[in-house]
Amino acid sequence: MVAANAQLAVKLAELERRLDSHDEAIVDLFAALKRLLEPAEPKKKREIGFHVRERAARYSTKKRF
């Protein structure tokens, strides 16, 4: 009977160790799911077209009236 109790104690310790590792895995899983459910930061929208960067004209024009 003492040997059966020792075996039972060993099996219970092994089962407890397994459950502890599963609990950690479940906590990690829920943390990953929460990160996925958080709204993402909006991306900066790119403008359509282009920007012209011109310096002042090298030539001058005369205005005629």
Residue frames as a rotation matrix with the C-alpha (Angstrom) as fourth column:
MET 1
0.570 0.822 0.000 0.00
0.822 -0.570 0.000 0.00
0.000 0.000 -1.000 0.00
VAL 2
0.388 -0.526 -0.757 2.91
0.161 -0.770 0.618 2.35
-0.907 -0.362 -0.214 0.74
ALA 3
-0.676 -0.656 0.335 4.37
0.402 0.052 0.914 1.66
-0.618 0.753 0.229 -2.73
ALA 4
-0.103 0.742 0.662 1.01
0.978 -0.044 0.202 2.45
0.180 0.669 -0.721 -4.34
ASN 5
0.773 0.367 -0.518 0.86
0.515 -0.839 0.174 5.75
-0.371 -0.401 -0.838 -2.45
ALA 6
-0.105 -0.897 -0.430 4.40
0.124 -0.441 0.889 6.61
-0.987 0.040 0.158 -3.57
GLN 7
-0.698 -0.095 0.709 3.51
0.689 0.178 0.702 5.88
-0.193 0.979 -0.058 -7.19
LEU 8
0.354 0.909 0.221 0.35
0.924 -0.377 0.067 7.91
0.145 0.180 -0.973 -6.85
ALA 9
0.567 -0.216 -0.795 2.33
0.297 -0.847 0.442 10.82
-0.768 -0.486 -0.416 -5.39
VAL 10
-0.571 -0.820 0.034 4.79
0.264 -0.144 0.954 10.67
-0.777 0.554 0.298 -8.30
LYS 11
-0.452 0.481 0.751 1.96
0.881 0.112 0.459 10.64
0.136 0.870 -0.474 -10.83
LEU 12
0.647 0.709 -0.280 0.23
0.751 -0.657 0.072 13.55
-0.133 -0.257 -0.957 -9.13
ALA 13
0.153 -0.681 -0.716 3.47
0.149 -0.700 0.698 15.55
-0.977 -0.214 -0.006 -9.13
GLU 14
-0.781 -0.433 0.450 3.94
0.464 0.081 0.882 14.84
-0.419 0.898 0.138 -12.84
LEU 15
-0.014 0.874 0.485 0.35
0.973 -0.099 0.207 15.84
0.229 0.475 -0.850 -13.59
GLU 16
0.671 0.226 -0.706 0.75
0.511 -0.831 0.220 19.05
-0.537 -0.509 -0.673 -11.61
ARG 17
-0.338 -0.874 -0.348 3.95
0.168 -0.420 0.892 19.89
-0.926 0.243 0.288 -13.52
ARG 18
-0.669 0.157 0.726 2.15
0.743 0.159 0.650 19.35
-0.013 0.975 -0.224 -16.84
LEU 19
0.396 0.917 0.057 -0.77
0.912 -0.400 0.094 21.53
0.109 0.015 -0.994 -15.84
ASP 20
0.353 -0.353 -0.867 1.57
0.321 -0.824 0.466 24.31
-0.879 -0.442 -0.178 -14.74
SER 21
-0.748 -0.663 0.028 3.23
0.233 -0.224 0.946 24.33
-0.621 0.714 0.322 -18.16
HIS 22
-0.390 0.693 0.606 -0.19
0.882 0.092 0.462 24.31
0.264 0.715 -0.648 -19.85
ASP 23
0.549 0.586 -0.596 -1.33
0.753 -0.656 0.048 27.22
-0.363 -0.476 -0.801 -17.70
GLU 24
-0.164 -0.699 -0.696 1.69
0.120 -0.714 0.690 29.24
-0.979 0.030 0.201 -18.79
ALA 25
-0.872 -0.144 0.467 0.99
0.454 0.117 0.883 28.39
-0.182 0.983 -0.036 -22.43
ILE 26
0.056 0.975 0.214 -2.66
0.982 -0.092 0.166 29.43
0.182 0.200 -0.963 -22.07
VAL 27
0.464 0.043 -0.885 -1.66
0.458 -0.867 0.198 32.74
-0.759 -0.497 -0.422 -20.46
ASP 28
-0.609 -0.745 -0.271 0.78
0.071 -0.392 0.917 33.38
-0.790 0.539 0.292 -23.33
LEU 29
-0.641 0.445 0.625 -1.93
0.763 0.283 0.581 32.50
0.082 0.850 -0.521 -25.85
PHE 30
0.449 0.870 -0.205 -4.41
0.888 -0.459 -0.001 34.95
-0.095 -0.181 -0.979 -24.34
ALA 31
0.135 -0.486 -0.864 -1.75
0.198 -0.841 0.504 37.68
-0.971 -0.239 -0.018 -24.21
ALA 32
-0.866 -0.459 0.199 -1.03
0.252 -0.056 0.966 37.16
-0.432 0.887 0.164 -27.92
LEU 33
-0.253 0.860 0.444 -4.76
0.941 0.113 0.318 37.26
0.223 0.498 -0.838 -28.73
LYS 34
0.526 0.432 -0.733 -5.18
0.653 -0.757 0.022 40.52
-0.545 -0.490 -0.680 -26.80
ARG 35
-0.371 -0.731 -0.573 -2.29
0.052 -0.632 0.773 42.08
-0.927 0.257 0.272 -28.73
LEU 36
-0.866 0.066 0.496 -3.94
0.499 0.203 0.843 41.05
-0.045 0.977 -0.208 -32.00
LEU 37
0.071 0.995 0.066 -7.30
0.987 -0.079 0.142 42.51
0.146 0.055 -0.988 -30.97
GLU 38
-0.010 -0.127 -0.992 -5.87
0.455 -0.884 0.109 45.92
-0.890 -0.450 0.067 -30.10
PRO 39
0.924 0.354 0.146 -6.53
0.290 -0.399 -0.870 48.48
-0.249 0.846 -0.471 -32.83
ALA 40
0.044 -0.944 0.326 -3.50
0.992 0.079 0.095 49.13
-0.116 0.320 0.940 -34.96
GLU 41
-0.168 -0.177 -0.970 -2.07
0.189 -0.971 0.145 52.60
-0.968 -0.159 0.197 -35.29
PRO 42
0.839 0.521 0.157 -3.37
0.254 -0.119 -0.960 54.23
-0.481 0.845 -0.232 -38.44
LYS 43
-0.106 -0.886 0.451 -0.83
0.917 0.089 0.390 54.42
-0.386 0.454 0.803 -41.19
LYS 44
-0.222 -0.054 -0.974 0.10
-0.093 -0.993 0.076 57.83
-0.971 0.107 0.216 -42.53
LYS 45
0.638 0.539 0.549 -1.68
0.500 0.252 -0.829 58.31
-0.585 0.804 -0.108 -45.84
ARG 46
-0.557 -0.823 0.112 0.50
0.571 -0.282 0.771 59.12
-0.603 0.493 0.627 -48.79
GLU 47
0.080 0.545 -0.835 -0.51
-0.336 -0.774 -0.537 62.01
-0.939 0.323 0.121 -50.96
ILE 48
0.414 0.118 0.902 -1.39
0.752 0.514 -0.413 61.41
-0.512 0.850 0.124 -54.56
GLY 49
0.950 -0.104 0.294 0.76
0.140 -0.701 -0.700 63.25
0.279 0.706 -0.651 -57.08
PHE 50
0.075 -0.979 -0.188 4.09
0.968 0.117 -0.222 64.93
0.239 -0.165 0.957 -56.62
HIS 51
0.747 0.051 -0.663 5.55
0.349 -0.878 0.326 68.10
-0.566 -0.475 -0.674 -55.21
VAL 52
0.528 -0.563 0.636 7.51
0.617 -0.261 -0.743 70.47
0.584 0.784 0.210 -57.42
ARG 53
0.553 -0.453 -0.700 10.47
0.533 -0.453 0.714 72.11
-0.641 -0.768 -0.009 -55.77
GLU 54
0.365 -0.386 0.847 11.55
0.797 -0.341 -0.498 74.97
0.481 0.857 0.183 -58.00
ARG 55
-0.360 -0.515 -0.778 13.80
0.738 -0.667 0.099 77.82
-0.570 -0.539 0.620 -57.21
ALA 56
0.364 0.442 -0.820 13.16
-0.096 -0.858 -0.505 81.27
-0.927 0.262 -0.269 -58.54
ALA 57
0.867 0.020 0.497 13.41
0.476 0.257 -0.841 81.54
-0.144 0.966 0.214 -62.31
ARG 58
-0.090 -0.990 -0.113 16.86
0.775 -0.141 0.616 82.33
-0.626 -0.032 0.779 -63.68
TYR 59
-0.751 -0.075 0.656 15.37
0.561 -0.598 0.573 84.73
0.350 0.798 0.491 -66.17
SER 60
-0.572 0.592 -0.567 13.06
0.215 -0.559 -0.801 87.67
-0.791 -0.580 0.192 -65.66
THR 61
-0.334 0.566 0.754 10.02
0.928 0.060 0.367 88.61
0.162 0.822 -0.546 -67.64
LYS 62
-0.991 0.066 -0.118 8.71
-0.049 -0.989 -0.142 92.03
-0.126 -0.135 0.983 -68.35
LYS 63
-0.248 0.967 0.060 5.08
0.725 0.226 -0.651 92.68
-0.643 -0.118 -0.757 -67.83
ARG 64
-0.966 -0.004 0.258 3.42
0.200 -0.646 0.736 94.44
0.164 0.763 0.625 -70.72
PHE 65
-0.405 0.866 -0.292 0.25
0.304 -0.174 -0.937 96.40
-0.862 -0.468 -0.193 -70.32
